[in-house]
Amino acid sequence: MKVFEYMGKFGFEQLVVCYDKTSGLRALIAIHDTTLGPALGGTRFWNYETEDQAIEDVLRLARGMTYKASAAGLNLGGGKGVIWGDAKKDKSEELWRAFGRFVQSLNGRYITAEDVGTTVQDMDLVNLETDHVTGVSKAKGSSGDPSPKTAFGVFRGMQACAKEAWGSDDLKGKVVAVQGVGNVGYYLCKHLHEVGAKQIVCDINQEAIDRVVKEFGVEVVAPDEIYGVDCDIFSPNALGAVANDETIKQFKCKVIAGGANNVLAEDKHGDMLKEKGILYAPDYVINAGGLMNVADELTGYNEERALAKISTIYDNVAKVIEIAKRDNIPTYQAADRMAEERIERVGKMRSNYIRR
């Protein structure tokens, strides 16, 4: 991989290579853009096949966090950490403390958190060496499981889409196909049930299905049938790349809005959804509730304040729709434009203090 060429093309600031012989730590920290504030992003523990895969992943994820934070209206930049190894075998106190020291060495330019393969307990060990970490145990002032907050943000974004599609953000009587009823999906189902929406769901986990059937009386279909059900809103909350060449042919919905990441298999599928008249809520805008929630920990967590911030996802999705109509572009492009415009505006602000 041509690292400097890639970093130059996408405007990266820093890539840190971390190695500790005692613990066996092999880690990377990427900082994409700190125009809006310190870079915040979780640390992924993954057994990559090659160094190039690890580098490409951490850079791609860090850049995504810049856009997510900007679109969410947060004063944070984009960063990410990855640890190369087997999350089931390679974790140790020494490894996490070594990683924490590398985070500390960046002096607040990067703030870490949980991600794929990492846990609250892991972050507690990182916290022994640095304060630049979120998502620690609730006893340490953390906000706990982010799933309910992510789901609330998705619900608010879904309401904004409904306002555009049907002239009202009332979801009562709307048919919502929920793909994935695990952590985020379960809480989304709860919100939808409370407002009187009809739900059709699927999941590969039978226990998760049984739970939502018992509590919310939802209809169940097989996972491969969910794409073609007659519904108003399709809500992906598990897999990525669910909008692709095959599924777009099957969709019978007016809106796609869910908590999953990387919903579009390729950018062209965002174009195809626009052509088909389906309103797509860009994933990193609508699922930013978890990020907003942990960001609140940086000033001393207050749940009421965090929920108020997460509720603004309604406005953020509405603004994306407005930009899409203004510029006659698909919503995935409008989301990028919204994020980039905010970074550009803040970056041009005059400095009114003397730097030391």
C-alpha positions as CSV (number, residue, x, y, z in Angstrom):
1,M,0.0,0.0,0.0
2,K,1.3,3.5,-0.9
3,V,0.6,5.0,2.5
4,F,1.7,8.6,2.0
5,E,-0.1,8.7,-1.3
6,Y,-3.3,7.5,0.3
7,M,-2.9,9.9,3.3
8,G,-2.3,12.8,0.9
9,K,-5.2,12.0,-1.3
10,F,-7.7,12.0,1.7
11,G,-6.1,14.6,3.9
12,F,-4.9,12.5,6.8
13,E,-2.8,14.1,9.5
14,Q,-1.1,11.2,11.3
15,L,-0.6,7.5,11.3
16,V,1.0,6.0,14.5
17,V,2.6,2.6,14.5
18,C,2.7,1.1,18.0
19,Y,4.7,-1.9,19.1
20,D,5.5,-3.3,22.6
21,K,7.7,-6.4,22.8
22,T,6.7,-7.4,26.3
23,S,2.9,-7.6,25.6
24,G,3.2,-8.4,21.9
25,L,1.1,-5.3,21.1
26,R,0.9,-4.5,17.4
27,A,-1.3,-1.5,16.9
28,L,-2.1,1.4,14.6
29,I,-3.7,4.8,15.4
30,A,-4.9,6.9,12.6
31,I,-5.8,10.6,13.0
32,H,-7.7,11.9,9.9
33,D,-8.7,15.5,10.7
34,T,-8.7,17.6,13.9
35,T,-10.2,20.8,12.5
36,L,-13.2,20.5,14.7
37,G,-11.5,19.0,17.7
38,P,-9.6,16.0,19.0
39,A,-10.0,12.8,17.0
40,L,-12.4,10.3,18.7
41,G,-12.9,6.8,17.5
42,G,-13.0,3.3,18.9
43,T,-10.2,0.7,18.8
44,R,-10.9,-2.5,16.8
45,F,-9.2,-5.8,17.7
46,W,-8.9,-7.8,14.5
47,N,-6.8,-10.6,13.2
48,Y,-5.7,-9.1,9.9
49,E,-4.1,-11.2,7.2
50,T,-1.5,-8.6,6.3
51,E,-0.1,-5.3,7.5
52,D,-1.5,-3.5,4.5
53,Q,-5.0,-4.7,5.5
54,A,-4.6,-3.3,9.0
55,I,-3.3,0.0,7.6
56,E,-6.1,0.4,5.1
57,D,-8.7,-0.5,7.7
58,V,-7.5,2.0,10.3
59,L,-7.2,4.8,7.7
60,R,-10.6,4.1,6.2
61,L,-12.3,4.0,9.6
62,A,-10.7,7.1,10.8
63,R,-11.8,9.1,7.8
64,G,-15.3,7.8,8.3
65,M,-15.3,9.1,11.9
66,T,-14.4,12.6,10.7
67,Y,-17.5,12.7,8.6
68,K,-19.7,11.1,11.3
69,A,-18.6,13.6,14.0
70,S,-19.0,16.6,11.7
71,A,-22.4,15.6,10.5
72,A,-23.5,15.0,14.1
73,G,-22.5,18.6,15.0
74,L,-19.8,17.5,17.4
75,N,-16.6,19.4,18.1
76,L,-14.6,16.3,17.4
77,G,-12.3,15.0,14.6
78,G,-12.0,11.6,13.2
79,G,-9.6,8.9,14.5
80,K,-9.4,5.2,14.9
81,G,-7.3,2.5,16.5
82,V,-6.7,-1.1,15.4
83,I,-4.9,-3.8,17.3
84,W,-3.7,-6.7,15.2
85,G,-4.3,-10.0,16.9
86,D,-6.8,-12.6,18.0
87,A,-9.3,-11.0,20.4
88,K,-10.1,-14.4,21.9
89,K,-6.4,-15.3,22.8
90,D,-4.2,-12.2,22.7
91,K,-5.7,-9.8,25.2
92,S,-3.9,-9.2,28.5
93,E,-3.5,-6.4,31.1
94,E,0.0,-5.6,29.8
95,L,-1.3,-5.3,26.2
96,W,-4.1,-2.9,27.1
97,R,-1.9,-0.8,29.4
98,A,0.8,-0.6,26.7
99,F,-1.8,0.6,24.2
100,G,-3.1,3.1,26.8
101,R,0.4,4.6,27.1
102,F,0.6,5.1,23.3
103,V,-2.8,6.9,23.4
104,Q,-1.5,9.0,26.3
105,S,1.6,9.9,24.3
106,L,-0.7,11.7,21.8
107,N,-1.6,14.2,24.5
108,G,-5.3,14.3,23.7
109,R,-5.1,14.4,19.9
110,Y,-6.8,11.0,19.9
111,I,-9.5,9.7,22.3
112,T,-10.3,6.0,22.1
113,A,-13.4,3.9,22.8
114,E,-14.8,0.4,22.3
115,D,-15.2,-1.1,18.8
116,V,-15.4,-4.6,17.2
117,G,-13.5,-7.1,19.4
118,T,-13.2,-4.7,22.4
119,T,-15.2,-4.3,25.6
120,V,-15.8,-2.0,28.5
121,Q,-13.4,-4.1,30.6
122,D,-10.7,-3.5,28.0
123,M,-11.3,0.2,28.1
124,D,-11.0,0.1,31.9
125,L,-7.5,-1.2,31.5
126,V,-6.6,1.4,29.0
127,N,-7.9,4.0,31.5
128,L,-5.2,2.9,33.9
129,E,-2.7,4.7,31.6
130,T,-4.7,7.5,30.1
131,D,-7.8,9.7,30.6
132,H,-8.2,9.9,26.8
133,V,-10.7,7.1,26.7
134,T,-14.5,6.8,26.7
135,G,-16.8,3.8,27.1
136,V,-15.4,2.7,30.4
137,S,-17.4,1.0,33.1
138,K,-20.5,2.8,34.4
139,A,-18.9,3.0,37.8
140,K,-16.1,5.1,36.3
141,G,-18.7,7.6,35.0
142,S,-19.4,6.0,31.6
143,S,-22.8,6.0,29.9
144,G,-23.0,2.2,29.7
145,D,-24.4,0.3,26.7
146,P,-24.7,2.7,23.7
147,S,-27.3,0.5,21.9
148,P,-30.5,2.3,23.3
149,K,-29.0,5.7,22.4
150,T,-28.1,4.6,18.9
151,A,-31.7,3.2,18.5
152,F,-33.2,6.4,19.7
153,G,-31.2,8.4,17.1
154,V,-32.3,6.0,14.4
155,F,-35.9,6.4,15.4
156,R,-35.6,10.2,15.3
157,G,-33.9,10.1,11.9
158,M,-36.7,7.8,10.7
159,Q,-39.3,10.3,11.8
160,A,-37.5,13.0,9.7
161,C,-37.6,10.7,6.7
162,A,-41.3,10.1,7.2
163,K,-41.9,13.9,7.3
164,E,-40.3,14.2,3.9
165,A,-41.9,11.1,2.4
166,W,-45.5,11.5,3.7
167,G,-45.7,15.0,5.1
168,S,-45.9,13.9,8.7
169,D,-43.3,12.4,11.1
170,D,-46.0,10.3,12.8
171,L,-45.1,6.7,12.3
172,K,-48.4,5.3,13.6
173,G,-49.7,2.7,11.1
174,K,-46.5,2.7,9.1
175,V,-45.1,-0.7,8.1
176,V,-41.4,-1.0,9.1
177,A,-39.3,-4.0,8.0
178,V,-36.6,-4.3,10.7
179,Q,-33.6,-6.4,9.6
180,G,-31.8,-7.4,12.8
181,V,-33.4,-7.2,16.2
182,G,-30.3,-7.6,18.4
183,N,-28.9,-4.8,20.4
184,V,-29.9,-1.7,18.4
185,G,-32.8,-3.4,16.6
186,Y,-34.5,-4.5,19.8
187,Y,-34.6,-0.9,21.2
188,L,-35.7,0.4,17.8
189,C,-38.6,-2.1,17.8
190,K,-39.6,-0.8,21.2
191,H,-39.8,2.8,20.0
192,L,-41.8,1.8,16.9
193,H,-44.2,-0.3,19.1
194,E,-44.8,2.6,21.4
195,V,-45.9,4.9,18.5
196,G,-48.1,2.2,16.9
197,A,-46.0,1.2,13.9
198,K,-46.5,-2.2,12.4
199,Q,-43.3,-4.3,12.3
200,I,-42.0,-7.1,10.1
201,V,-38.7,-8.4,11.4
202,C,-36.0,-11.0,10.8
203,D,-32.9,-12.2,12.5
204,I,-30.6,-15.2,12.5
205,N,-30.8,-15.4,16.3
206,Q,-34.0,-17.2,17.4
207,E,-33.8,-15.9,20.9
208,A,-33.8,-12.3,19.7
209,I,-36.8,-13.1,17.5
210,D,-38.7,-14.7,20.3
211,R,-38.0,-11.6,22.5
212,V,-39.5,-9.1,20.1
213,V,-42.4,-11.4,19.2
214,K,-43.3,-11.8,22.9
215,E,-42.9,-8.1,23.8
216,F,-44.1,-6.3,20.7
217,G,-46.2,-8.8,18.7
218,V,-44.2,-8.4,15.5
219,E,-44.5,-10.4,12.3
220,V,-41.5,-12.6,11.4
221,V,-40.1,-13.5,8.0
222,A,-37.0,-15.4,6.9
223,P,-33.8,-13.4,6.6
224,D,-33.7,-13.7,2.8
225,E,-37.3,-12.6,2.5
226,I,-37.0,-9.3,4.4
227,Y,-35.8,-7.3,1.3
228,G,-39.0,-8.0,-0.7
229,V,-41.7,-7.4,1.9
230,D,-44.3,-4.7,1.3
231,C,-43.4,-2.0,3.7
232,D,-43.1,1.8,4.1
233,I,-39.7,1.8,5.7
234,F,-36.9,-0.8,5.4
235,S,-34.6,-0.6,8.4
236,P,-31.2,-2.4,8.3
237,N,-29.8,-2.9,11.8
238,A,-27.3,-5.7,11.3
239,L,-25.4,-6.4,8.1
240,G,-23.6,-3.9,5.8
241,A,-23.9,-3.7,2.0
242,V,-27.6,-4.5,2.2
243,A,-28.4,-2.1,-0.7
244,N,-26.8,-3.9,-3.6
245,D,-27.6,-5.0,-7.2
246,E,-29.8,-7.8,-6.1
247,T,-31.7,-6.3,-3.2
248,I,-32.6,-3.0,-4.8
249,K,-34.6,-5.0,-7.4
250,Q,-36.6,-6.4,-4.5
251,F,-37.2,-3.3,-2.3
252,K,-40.9,-2.2,-2.1
253,C,-40.3,0.6,0.4
254,K,-40.3,4.4,0.3
255,V,-37.6,4.9,2.9
256,I,-34.4,3.1,4.0
257,A,-33.4,4.1,7.5
258,G,-31.5,2.0,10.0
259,G,-28.6,1.6,12.4
260,A,-26.3,-0.6,10.3
261,N,-23.0,0.7,9.0
262,N,-22.0,0.8,5.3
263,V,-25.6,0.1,4.0
264,L,-24.6,0.9,0.4
265,A,-22.5,-1.9,-1.1
266,E,-21.1,0.8,-3.5
267,D,-21.8,4.5,-4.1
268,K,-23.6,3.6,-7.3
269,H,-26.3,1.9,-5.2
270,G,-27.1,5.3,-3.6
271,D,-27.6,6.6,-7.1
272,M,-29.9,3.6,-7.9
273,L,-32.0,4.3,-4.8
274,K,-32.5,7.9,-5.9
275,E,-33.5,6.8,-9.3
276,K,-36.0,4.3,-7.9
277,G,-37.5,7.1,-5.7
278,I,-36.4,5.5,-2.4
279,L,-35.3,8.0,0.3
280,Y,-32.1,6.8,2.0
281,A,-31.0,8.1,5.3
282,P,-27.1,8.0,5.2
283,D,-25.9,5.5,7.8
284,Y,-23.3,7.7,9.5
285,V,-25.8,10.5,10.0
286,I,-28.7,8.5,11.3
287,N,-26.7,6.0,13.5
288,A,-24.5,8.7,15.2
289,G,-26.4,8.4,18.5
290,G,-23.8,6.1,20.1
291,L,-21.0,8.6,19.2
292,M,-23.0,11.5,20.5
293,N,-23.6,9.6,23.7
294,V,-19.9,8.8,24.4
295,A,-18.9,12.3,23.4
296,D,-21.0,13.6,26.3
297,E,-18.7,11.6,28.7
298,L,-15.9,14.1,27.8
299,T,-17.6,16.8,29.9
300,G,-19.0,14.6,32.6
301,Y,-21.9,12.4,31.4
302,N,-25.4,13.7,31.7
303,E,-28.0,11.4,30.2
304,E,-30.7,14.1,29.7
305,R,-28.2,16.3,27.9
306,A,-27.0,13.4,25.8
307,L,-30.5,12.4,24.8
308,A,-31.3,16.0,23.8
309,K,-28.2,16.0,21.5
310,I,-29.2,12.7,20.0
311,S,-32.6,14.0,19.3
312,T,-31.1,16.5,16.9
313,I,-30.4,13.6,14.5
314,Y,-33.9,14.5,13.2
315,D,-32.6,17.9,12.2
316,N,-29.4,16.5,10.8
317,V,-31.3,14.0,8.5
318,A,-33.7,16.8,7.5
319,K,-30.7,19.0,6.5
320,V,-29.2,16.2,4.4
321,I,-32.5,15.9,2.6
322,E,-32.6,19.6,2.1
323,I,-29.1,19.6,0.6
324,A,-29.9,16.7,-1.7
325,K,-32.9,18.6,-3.1
326,R,-31.0,21.8,-3.3
327,D,-28.1,20.3,-5.3
328,N,-30.1,17.6,-7.0
329,I,-27.8,14.8,-5.7
330,P,-28.3,11.5,-3.8
331,T,-28.5,11.8,-0.1
332,Y,-25.2,9.9,0.5
333,Q,-23.5,12.7,-1.4
334,A,-25.5,15.3,0.4
335,A,-24.3,13.9,3.8
336,D,-20.7,14.1,2.7
337,R,-21.3,17.7,1.5
338,M,-22.9,18.7,4.8
339,A,-19.9,17.3,6.8
340,E,-17.3,18.8,4.5
341,E,-19.0,22.3,4.5
342,R,-19.0,22.4,8.3
343,I,-15.3,21.4,8.5
344,E,-14.5,24.0,5.9
345,R,-16.4,26.8,7.7
346,V,-14.8,26.1,11.1
347,G,-11.4,25.7,9.5
348,K,-11.7,29.3,8.1
349,M,-12.6,30.8,11.4
350,R,-10.1,33.4,12.5
351,S,-8.0,32.6,15.5
352,N,-8.6,35.3,18.2
353,Y,-6.0,34.2,20.7
354,I,-2.2,34.0,20.8
355,R,-0.8,30.6,20.4
356,R,2.0,29.6,22.7
